[in-house]
Amino acid sequence: MVPVEVGNDVDACIRFYNDQCLHGLVTQQLPSSGDVTSCIQSIQSGPCDYVRTPQDSPACGWLDGGADAGVAGAVTEFPLPTASAEPEGIASGPDGNLWFTEWVGNNVGKITTAGAITEYPIPTSASEPASVTSGPDGNLWFTEYHGNNIGQITTAGVVTEFHIPTASSSPTWITSGPDGNLWFTESANGANKIGRVTTAGAITEFSIPTASAGPSGITSGPDGALWFTESNANYIGRITTAGAITEYPVPTASAAPDGIVSGSDGNLWFTEYHGNNIGRITTAGVFTEFAVPTGASEPEGIVSGPDGNLWFTEWVGNNIGRMAP
């Protein structure tokens, strides 16, 4: 966004708030009296002659989000500190931040809703961390695709790893289930299973009826069932805690559905790795698809953030995306 000159015009600051709703990464809300007072004081004292991005002038605190911030379907992207980190999974943490994995960077990352990022290294080298989710024990849990482990990380950054019984199972995505356990997918054709791990680290595996389905993302749905993606079969799957499975075909052919999450609107939202879309499916199986602005970005992980928006990773785009449901 081009800086908007306000000079010493107090009214310009108020108009900026009222018209664009960009202060503090909020969505379509008017400024508080404290916000306006702070703005006035900043202008009158001289340090904020222009409306700037936080990177240009941290003291001013303006957010570069564009006039469409908070509008349904609008996407904002935040570049990662580690170049070519290939971010994948993302989840809301118990600390009010978003947590994500870096496939090549071999880190678990943390991003605040204002966009500040911290990275934590994983003990197993080249583990290729994929999905991450918030567990019922107050920790974050993640999968190690190449390491064949389920990892646990505290909000302080302490990591513990649990090995999966099936060798080379390629654990991909993980979610907190309605039964108080963590559920994950094993995408290797030789495994093709849904796994369950307790917060104590005990693992149980369940075979999927469809051969070589390529199970990938998994999440707890608003209907009490678990929903997952089948990247090879191009389906969205639903499995009850008793093991009954229903499959729904994705409209875009060969879309390779990947990450999936329950949205704040009561629907399921998923990424299309090859389709370059963010998809929505109702619990009745009705689909809608939305294109990602960056072409061929290969979106993967997706989560419903503490701000009510959907946050997702772009493997090739090397961005974190945000979308209002």
C-alpha positions in Angstrom: 0.0 0.0 0.0 1.3 3.5 -0.9 1.8 5.6 2.3 -1.1 8.0 2.9 0.1 11.4 3.9 -1.7 12.8 7.0 0.7 15.4 8.2 -0.8 17.0 11.3 -4.4 16.3 10.2 -6.0 14.5 13.1 -9.2 13.9 11.1 -7.2 12.1 8.5 -6.2 9.5 11.1 -9.8 9.0 12.2 -10.9 8.7 8.5 -8.1 6.1 8.0 -9.5 4.0 10.8 -13.1 4.4 9.9 -12.6 3.7 6.2 -10.1 0.9 6.2 -10.2 -0.8 9.6 -6.5 -1.6 9.4 -5.1 -1.0 12.9 -3.9 -4.0 14.9 -5.0 -6.7 12.4 -8.7 -6.4 13.2 -11.5 -7.3 10.9 -14.1 -4.7 10.1 -14.4 -2.9 13.4 -14.2 0.8 14.2 -11.3 2.2 16.2 -11.6 2.4 20.0 -11.4 5.8 21.7 -7.9 4.7 22.9 -6.8 3.9 19.3 -7.9 7.4 18.1 -6.3 9.1 21.1 -3.0 7.3 20.5 -3.2 8.3 16.8 -3.8 11.9 17.7 -0.9 12.0 20.1 1.4 10.4 17.6 0.5 12.9 14.9 0.7 15.9 17.2 4.1 14.8 18.6 5.5 14.5 15.1 6.8 10.9 14.7 3.9 9.8 12.4 3.8 12.1 9.5 2.7 9.3 7.2 0.6 6.2 7.5 3.2 3.5 7.2 3.8 -0.2 7.4 5.1 -1.5 10.8 8.4 -2.4 9.1 8.9 1.2 7.9 7.9 2.9 11.2 7.2 0.6 14.2 6.3 3.5 16.4 3.3 4.3 14.2 1.9 0.8 14.2 -0.1 1.0 11.0 -0.9 -2.3 9.2 -0.3 -2.6 5.5 -3.3 -4.7 4.6 -5.1 -2.8 1.9 -8.7 -1.5 1.8 -10.1 -5.1 1.5 -8.7 -6.4 4.8 -11.4 -8.3 6.7 -13.5 -8.6 3.5 -14.8 -12.1 2.8 -12.3 -13.9 0.4 -9.5 -11.3 1.0 -6.0 -12.9 1.4 -2.9 -11.4 3.2 0.5 -13.1 3.0 3.4 -13.0 5.4 6.9 -14.1 4.2 8.9 -16.5 6.4 12.4 -15.7 7.9 13.9 -18.9 6.5 14.2 -18.8 2.8 12.6 -21.8 0.9 11.4 -23.3 4.2 8.4 -24.9 2.4 5.8 -24.4 5.1 3.1 -27.1 5.4 0.9 -27.6 8.4 -0.6 -24.8 10.5 -2.7 -24.8 13.7 -4.1 -22.4 16.4 -2.1 -22.8 19.6 -3.4 -22.6 23.2 -1.2 -19.4 23.6 -3.3 -17.5 21.0 -0.7 -17.8 18.3 -0.6 -19.9 15.1 1.9 -22.7 14.9 3.2 -24.2 11.6 5.8 -26.7 10.3 8.6 -26.1 7.8 9.3 -29.2 5.6 12.7 -28.2 4.4 13.6 -25.8 7.2 13.0 -28.7 9.7 11.5 -26.3 12.2 8.2 -25.8 14.0 7.3 -22.1 13.6 5.1 -19.7 15.6 3.3 -16.7 14.1 1.3 -14.1 16.0 -1.9 -12.7 14.5 0.2 -9.5 13.8 2.6 -11.5 11.7 5.6 -11.9 14.1 7.4 -15.3 13.4 9.6 -17.5 15.7 11.1 -20.8 14.6 12.1 -23.9 16.7 14.4 -26.7 15.4 13.3 -30.4 15.5 15.7 -32.9 17.1 15.5 -35.5 14.3 17.4 -34.2 11.3 15.6 -34.0 7.9 12.4 -35.2 9.6 10.2 -33.4 7.1 7.5 -32.1 9.6 4.1 -31.9 7.9 1.0 -31.2 10.0 0.6 -29.7 13.4 -2.4 -29.4 15.8 -3.2 -28.2 19.3 -3.7 -31.1 21.7 -6.0 -31.5 24.7 -2.9 -31.5 27.0 -2.0 -27.9 26.1 0.8 -28.8 23.8 1.2 -28.8 20.0 1.4 -32.2 18.2 2.9 -32.7 14.7 3.8 -35.4 12.2 7.3 -36.2 10.9 6.8 -37.6 7.4 10.4 -38.9 6.9 11.2 -39.3 10.6 8.2 -41.7 11.0 7.4 -40.0 14.4 4.6 -38.1 16.0 6.1 -35.1 17.7 5.0 -33.1 20.7 6.1 -29.5 21.3 5.3 -27.3 24.3 4.6 -23.5 23.8 8.0 -23.0 25.3 9.5 -25.0 22.4 10.4 -28.3 24.1 10.1 -31.3 21.7 9.3 -35.0 22.4 9.0 -37.6 19.7 7.0 -40.9 19.5 7.8 -43.6 16.9 5.0 -45.1 14.7 4.8 -48.9 14.7 4.4 -49.3 10.9 7.7 -48.6 9.2 7.9 -45.9 6.6 4.2 -45.0 7.1 4.7 -41.4 6.0 2.5 -39.8 8.7 1.1 -36.7 7.1 -1.6 -34.7 9.0 -2.8 -34.8 12.6 -5.8 -33.5 14.5 -7.2 -33.5 18.0 -10.2 -35.9 18.1 -13.5 -35.8 20.0 -12.4 -38.7 22.2 -9.4 -36.8 23.7 -6.8 -38.5 21.5 -4.8 -37.3 18.5 -5.7 -38.7 15.1 -3.4 -38.8 12.1 -3.1 -40.1 8.5 -0.5 -42.5 7.2 -0.2 -41.7 3.5 2.3 -44.3 2.3 0.6 -46.8 0.0 2.1 -49.6 2.1 0.4 -48.1 5.2 -2.8 -46.4 4.0 -4.0 -46.0 7.6 -5.6 -43.7 10.1 -3.6 -43.6 13.3 -4.5 -42.6 16.9 -2.1 -41.5 19.6 -2.9 -40.8 23.2 -1.4 -37.8 25.0 0.9 -40.4 26.8 2.2 -41.5 23.4 0.4 -44.9 22.9 -0.3 -45.4 19.1 -3.0 -47.5 17.5 -3.5 -47.8 13.7 -6.7 -48.5 11.5 -6.5 -49.6 7.9 -8.5 -47.6 5.2 -10.7 -49.7 2.9 -9.9 -47.8 -0.2 -6.5 -49.0 -1.4 -3.8 -46.4 -2.2 -6.2 -43.5 -1.4 -3.4 -41.2 -0.3 -4.9 -40.1 3.0 -3.6 -36.7 3.9 -5.4 -34.0 5.9 -7.6 -34.9 8.8 -9.8 -32.8 11.2 -12.6 -33.1 13.7 -15.8 -32.0 12.2 -18.8 -30.1 13.8 -20.8 -33.3 13.4 -18.6 -35.3 15.8 -16.9 -37.3 13.0 -13.4 -37.0 11.6 -13.0 -35.6 8.1 -10.0 -36.3 5.9 -8.7 -35.8 2.4 -7.7 -38.5 -0.1 -5.1 -36.8 -2.3 -4.8 -39.8 -4.8 -8.5 -40.6 -5.0 -9.5 -36.9 -5.1 -12.1 -37.3 -2.4 -13.0 -35.7 0.9 -13.6 -38.6 3.4 -15.6 -38.8 6.6 -15.0 -41.4 9.3 -17.0 -41.8 12.5 -15.2 -42.8 15.7 -16.7 -46.2 15.1 -14.9 -46.4 11.7 -17.7 -45.9 9.1 -16.4 -44.1 6.1 -18.2 -41.9 3.5 -16.4 -40.3 0.5 -17.3 -37.1 -1.5 -15.6 -36.3 -4.9 -13.9 -32.9 -5.2 -15.3 -30.8 -8.2 -11.9 -29.9 -9.7 -10.4 -33.0 -11.3 -7.0 -34.1 -10.0 -7.1 -31.3 -7.4 -5.1 -33.3 -4.9 -7.0 -32.2 -1.7 -4.5 -31.9 1.2 -5.1 -30.0 4.4 -8.5 -29.7 6.0 -10.1 -27.9 9.0 -13.4 -27.1 10.6 -14.2 -23.4 9.9 -15.9 -20.9 12.2 -18.9 -21.0 9.9 -19.7 -24.7 10.7 -18.3 -26.0 7.4 -15.1 -27.9 6.5 -12.4 -26.1 4.6 -9.5 -27.7 2.6 -6.6 -26.9 0.3 -6.2 -28.1 -3.2 -2.5 -28.7 -3.8 -2.8 -29.0 -7.6 -6.1 -27.2 -8.0 -4.6 -24.0 -6.4 -7.9 -23.5 -4.6 -9.3 -23.2 -1.1 -12.3 -25.5 -1.0 -15.3 -25.6 1.3 -17.6 -28.6 2.0 -20.7 -28.6 4.1 -21.5 -31.6 6.4 -24.1 -32.5 3.7 -21.3 -32.8 1.1 -21.9 -29.5 -0.9 -18.7 -28.0 -2.4 -17.5 -24.4 -3.1 -14.0 -23.5 -4.3 -12.0 -20.2 -4.1 -8.8 -19.5 -6.1 -5.6 -18.5 -4.3 -4.1 -15.2 -5.7 -0.6 -16.5 -6.2 -0.5 -18.8 -9.2 0.7 -22.4 -8.7 1.3 -21.7 -5.0 0.5 -25.3 -4.0 -1.5 -24.6 -0.8 -1.2 -27.3 1.8 -1.9 -26.7 5.5 -5.0 -24.8 6.7 -6.4 -23.8 10.1 -9.2 -21.7 11.6 -7.3 -18.9 13.5 -8.2 -17.3 16.9 -9.3 -14.2 14.9 -12.0 -16.2 13.1 -10.2 -16.3 9.7 -8.7 -19.2 7.8 -4.9 -19.3 7.7 -3.0 -21.5 5.2 0.4 -22.3 4.0 1.7 -22.0 0.4 4.4 -24.6 -0.4 5.8 -23.0 -3.6 4.5 -19.5 -2.9 6.5 -19.5 0.4 3.7 -17.5 2.0 1.3 -17.7 4.9 -2.2 -16.9 3.6 -5.3 -15.5 5.4 -8.9 -15.8 4.2 -12.2 -14.7 5.8 -14.7 -17.6 5.7 
